[in-house]
Amino acid sequence: MKIHWNHPFHLVDFSPWPITGAISTFTLVSGLVKWFHQYEINLLLLGIIITLLTMFQWWRDISREGTFQGLHTFNVVNGLKWGMILFIFSEIFFFISFFWSFFHSSLSPAIELGMNWPPLGILPFNPFQIPLLNTVILLTSGISVTWAHHSLMESNYSQSLNSLIITIMLGIYFTMLQAYEYIEAPFSIADSIYGSSFFMATGFHGIHVLIGTTFLFVCLMRHLNSHFSSNHHFGFEAAAWYWHFVDVVWLFLYISIYWWGG
């Protein structure tokens, strides 16, 4: 059957990555359940390996389609932009559920908590120590990723490279401080609704920081291979949007959970 390329849209080729992605997700969740019930970790590691391989090869194929095959036309890129916008909106509502739970419990503490917030026995973090430092780090990374974006639009290769490296380093630094905070935490996820709300909200935000850092690292590798130009760089633009979303969520987390809620 002859295919006519007389339209601006991209009809994707057959790909194995959606099914391997589904298998990897199922394996990953099953491995997590086994690990949580104190069984061996082998299935979880297998799920992580399959997920990473799927991500690498799927992103590789999309990069080839957009960079070398010229399949990302104006209409395709416009569709990708709307897809990213809707995805970020879905993430916003995902975090709204955690904030809703936190404020529901903190504004009217249950009698089982002694009608106190934070509950008795919970020693919250000092918001002016590591949490404030992490806020400065993320705000600085938001500035550096914007610098990288503007440098890319001005075809300034070296400045976009340097600012992208700075953003990735700040993301890694944030994750290290978050891990240190978790290790030193005087309460756990099992310590009443406060512990559950704190670790669920900050933990999922930490996962998003890891995903965003990985996203930016992929953009760094693509930038080193000259995949981006001043008018064709939506892959990086999507990563920048995602990173700004992570920044804004952290501001709400810092103000509500660390500062007001503590």
Disulfide bonds with the S-S distance in Angstrom:
none
